[in-house]
Amino acid sequence: MPVDFDALTYEGLVALNHRIVEQLKFLEAKQAHRAMMDFNLGARVSFESSRDGRLTGTLVKFNRKTVTVLTDDQRQWRVPPEMLSPIQDVGSGTTVVRPDDH
């Protein structure tokens, strides 16, 4: 549905902006929820930290937009679920399964 921006008043543009922001927040929350459903509490995961490189840990909590991961060095991280990669234990080592590996 095309919108005639020239016909909108200042107040109309502000109202439209608020509606767009609300919709974007809803879509982001929906995407985060879908990504969270790929994991279970207690799952072994890894993620990339710009400061510390690739970290591994255990998913301990689902938050509204993030998950809490307890890393192997006992630090807690709040991570967007889209950044997580599942880890599969294979024998004595671990294998990180990234989405592009499937």
Residue pairs with C-beta under 8 A, 6 or more apart in sequence:
3 16
5 13
8 16
28 65
29 64
29 65
31 82
32 64
32 65
32 66
32 80
32 81
32 82
35 80
35 81
35 82
35 84
36 62
36 67
36 81
38 81
38 84
38 86
39 45
39 59
39 67
39 81
39 84
39 86
40 59
41 59
41 60
41 61
41 62
42 58
42 59
42 60
43 58
43 59
43 86
44 56
44 57
44 58
44 59
44 86
44 87
44 88
44 89
44 94
45 56
45 57
45 58
45 59
45 69
45 84
45 85
45 86
45 87
46 54
46 55
46 56
46 57
46 84
46 85
46 87
46 96
47 54
47 55
47 69
47 77
47 79
47 83
47 84
47 85
48 54
48 55
48 83
49 55
49 77
54 96
55 69
55 71
55 72
55 77
56 71
56 72
56 87
56 94
56 96
57 69
57 70
57 71
57 72
57 77
58 69
58 70
59 67
59 68
59 69
59 84
60 68
60 69
60 70
60 76
61 67
61 68
62 68
63 78
65 80
66 78
66 79
66 80
66 81
67 78
67 79
67 81
67 84
68 76
68 77
68 78
68 79
69 76
69 77
69 79
69 84
70 76
71 77
85 96
85 97
85 98
85 99
86 96
86 97
87 94
87 95
87 96
87 97
88 94
88 95
88 97
89 95
